[in-house]
Amino acid sequence: MFNVVEHPNGGYLHAVLASGALAAGVAAGASQLDVTAITTNYMAAPKPGPVEIRTQVRKIGRSASFVHAEMHQDGVLNCEALATLGFLEDSPKIRYEGSQPFDVAPRSECVRAPMPDAPNLLRVVDVELDPAYSKWWHGETTDWAEVRGWIRLADGDMNWNAWSLHFASDVLPPSVFPIGSSGWVPTLQLTSYVRRKPQSEWLKVRQWSQVIADNVIDERCDIFDDEGLVATASQLAIARF
């Protein structure tokens, strides 16, 4: 159900590794109950089905703990991650915030991402795209590599949490689609940071390309709820033009 082009979505694999790392850390005595940061490297695309998560606790600390996690399937290492475990609050005291709020069209004006007949990612998350940043649905290209929109869980539990925000960091369509990229955009590395527990059913997301060189994308992502910034992410991926 979390598939894109017959392979599990990178953000979903990212979140699965985060879950395994957190479980291993808590079992080893970590007092932290949230994965506040995680970096995943993708070596091979697993198939939908059982996988094995192998973990190694690197350090148990008072303010943060660190766990390495690997995902194996049929004897192949598919991806590995280093997770930071920490403490998150519903309303932390913000001293400084450099990420600026951004405008997204009201949901009543947004374009609902189409759902193919085959089970895929759009059966477990609602994606509504700002029409100014989704002209590529109609074959038009723009001069900016950026996608904006709203996302909501649609798998029976509408409540975002600190864990599912890692999945949210890779939900929007790739930011290179508006400038003419097509087909699968495989992720090489994904890093996400969660700063606060989300309070809204719908999240506002902006995803844009920082630089594209030799068909390799440096992509960024900001995620806001109704109160403000909840998570950020960066991604290295390969585009096809």
Steps between C-alpha positions, in 0.01 A plus 500: 500500500800731548631432151623729225567331163473155664760580766443617859516878536834628630336697781315186612827301513653795686222481761529120532872535576419775752255267674757221519768735632268638768398152614864394527596814689219467753580131549859599577391750764454826309261740671424688179173405332524687168721480194594866457734448204582219259713466187434209266719382211324297230713232332228287338122517468330226702186327378174513695523221756685395815833660587743461787606803705840464667600759757807604693474744789790741468447705818245543779514856630305727731384753238540286186568142398624362167404180319612357166240298307519288186223358282568160337286302259593161352857542619542844340567822691242742361550807718659611823442789737643681800229625735517753780257442788389801700216676680223692322239732645158598370587869536874554546640841587630642170796735534569540127346365182653566158246310291242742370130415456397459136175545315300205371168532321194417714414132482175585320713628210762224505534210256440154643779267393347227281486143629587218259307175531799313643560530876751775563605782730192711424275243667650574842562875473291780350708739288353829379733711286511875448390546135773762439759230577332202335462604135706197402188287560374660178826480308614857572845586634614792714828673577509399866564153642256514788182328618265621773193345649308346789530144630286293738519140613220290351577156644237513774709706742489866406739609775856585403764431762875534537559163334274552196662840432805310376271336244348841416844629399476298176129509414471786248582437133864579412574869458657435158168401340402866432817556293459197277628194687301183451490152644641362822730728702700258719628633832867455588486656846223650714543693824209625709484703819191514720481807722153480650204265530242598235161630608308509169319241288627670182864599459628768263810391305745679273758294309755659268828429323798684641724402208493248214834399351575198279138388562562477877255703708563669833141533622362667813168469680324707767193368683264725699189431702248768603736624771828516306801294393497135610764335279760558229673263262768486235538240228752397238332332202544424131278661238434404140429763235 
